[in-house]
Amino acid sequence: MSQRIGHFDDEAKVCLYYSVVEAAGRDDALQKESYFSAALAAMPADFSGKRVLDIGGGNGAWSELFHERNAKEVVYLDKSPAMYQLAAERKKTNCLQRMLLLQIGIEEYLEKHNKHRFDFIFSSFSLMYFVHIRELLTTIAALLNPGGEMMIITNILTVENPAAQPEQELLQHTVKIELGNESRIVLDNLIQPLSHYLDGLNDGGVAETSTKFFSSNYSRICPEYDNPYKASLNQAVIYGRKTIR
Ligand SMILES: C[S@@+](CC[C@H](N)C(=O)[O-])C[C@H]1O[C@@H](n2cnc3c(N)ncnc32)[C@H](O)[C@@H]1O
């Protein structure tokens, strides 16, 4: 369950990512993105009585939203010290008393805290760098209470001619993704078909309830990249519910 690419391990890159997002004006640019409003509409309007896990929570904005929507507890985790710091400032400034902050990678969290249980597990653009996404999601799904829900917002790279690249081999390859408009950052995303996510959830007893695809005006395959896999990029909002165990 190793993280092969993980350029977000690189502090400078994580900070650049946020400066790009913020330069474009997070509220204006990202909230106009269709995945964003779809995710907001699909998740519970009220998290009363629910424990929430925010994986790779970044600056803590989503965690704050869960807190605002009355979550009993929000466990935020991020392995980046810089992101943890931003989330800690947010918690302090906005008095988010039911938000628990952990500066830890999801891999280590799963090893150390596998007895924890949640009613809602959320990941927004933090899982695109894991080679073994299927196994990872199965382990994450084990943390859900029966009836609990999971939302994954992610980049899905679709290859035009899968016959040329067998699915299991695709995840060995990365494609350069560009994020931002005036300021830009280039990231390496693994090619992971949707099926790898869904199989992982299914193995963990989570049935997909909906998946919606969106195109983005904010991220694209890097124009300078020659794209040998003929991949196309979409954002996906995957929603599932734990049905067994
Ligand atoms: C693209 S940012 C998304 C942040 C936030 N979820 C959002 O949507 O605004 C990816 C985040 O995942 C974190 N991250 C990357 N790999 C991680 C890992 N293995 N465990 C925990 N966090 C990780 C990064 O530090 C970064 O804050």
Ligand as a Chemical Component Dictionary entry (heavy atoms), coordinates in Angstrom:
data_LIG
# 
_chem_comp.id                   LIG 
_chem_comp.type                 NON-POLYMER 
_chem_comp.pdbx_formal_charge   0 
_chem_comp.three_letter_code    LIG 
# 
loop_
_chem_comp_atom.comp_id 
_chem_comp_atom.atom_id 
_chem_comp_atom.alt_atom_id 
_chem_comp_atom.type_symbol 
_chem_comp_atom.charge 
_chem_comp_atom.model_Cartn_x 
_chem_comp_atom.model_Cartn_y 
_chem_comp_atom.model_Cartn_z 
_chem_comp_atom.pdbx_ordinal 
LIG C1  C1  C 0  -4.827 18.105 -3.749 1  
LIG S1  S1  S 1  -4.723 18.326 -2.032 2  
LIG C2  C2  C 0  -6.445 18.305 -1.585 3  
LIG C3  C3  C 0  -6.726 18.925 -0.250 4  
LIG C4  C4  C 0  -8.190 18.989 0.187  5  
LIG N1  N1  N 0  -8.751 17.656 0.375  6  
LIG C5  C5  C 0  -9.022 19.774 -0.796 7  
LIG O1  O1  O 0  -9.792 19.177 -1.560 8  
LIG O2  O2  O -1 -8.901 21.006 -0.824 9  
LIG C6  C6  C 0  -4.137 16.740 -1.510 10 
LIG C7  C7  C 0  -3.885 16.693 -0.008 11 
LIG O3  O3  O 0  -3.658 15.332 0.339  12 
LIG C8  C8  C 0  -2.590 15.279 1.270  13 
LIG N2  N2  N 0  -1.994 13.945 1.173  14 
LIG C9  C9  C 0  -1.297 13.430 0.128  15 
LIG N3  N3  N 0  -0.919 12.170 0.398  16 
LIG C10 C10 C 0  -1.399 11.892 1.628  17 
LIG C11 C11 C 0  -1.345 10.731 2.470  18 
LIG N4  N4  N 0  -0.693 9.641  2.068  19 
LIG N5  N5  N 0  -1.957 10.771 3.665  20 
LIG C12 C12 C 0  -2.592 11.902 4.077  21 
LIG N6  N6  N 0  -2.663 13.030 3.350  22 
LIG C13 C13 C 0  -2.089 13.019 2.135  23 
LIG C14 C14 C 0  -1.671 16.425 0.841  24 
LIG O4  O4  O 0  -0.800 16.817 1.876  25 
LIG C15 C15 C 0  -2.667 17.497 0.449  26 
LIG O5  O5  O 0  -2.999 18.341 1.507  27 
# 
loop_
_chem_comp_bond.comp_id 
_chem_comp_bond.atom_id_1 
_chem_comp_bond.atom_id_2 
_chem_comp_bond.value_order 
_chem_comp_bond.pdbx_ordinal 
LIG C1  S1  SING 1  
LIG S1  C2  SING 2  
LIG S1  C6  SING 3  
LIG C2  C3  SING 4  
LIG C3  C4  SING 5  
LIG C4  N1  SING 6  
LIG C4  C5  SING 7  
LIG C5  O1  DOUB 8  
LIG C5  O2  SING 9  
LIG C6  C7  SING 10 
LIG C7  O3  SING 11 
LIG C7  C15 SING 12 
LIG O3  C8  SING 13 
LIG C8  N2  SING 14 
LIG C8  C14 SING 15 
LIG N2  C9  SING 16 
LIG N2  C13 SING 17 
LIG C9  N3  DOUB 18 
LIG N3  C10 SING 19 
LIG C10 C11 SING 20 
LIG C10 C13 DOUB 21 
LIG C11 N4  SING 22 
LIG C11 N5  DOUB 23 
LIG N5  C12 SING 24 
LIG C12 N6  DOUB 25 
LIG N6  C13 SING 26 
LIG C14 O4  SING 27 
LIG C14 C15 SING 28 
LIG C15 O5  SING 29 
# 
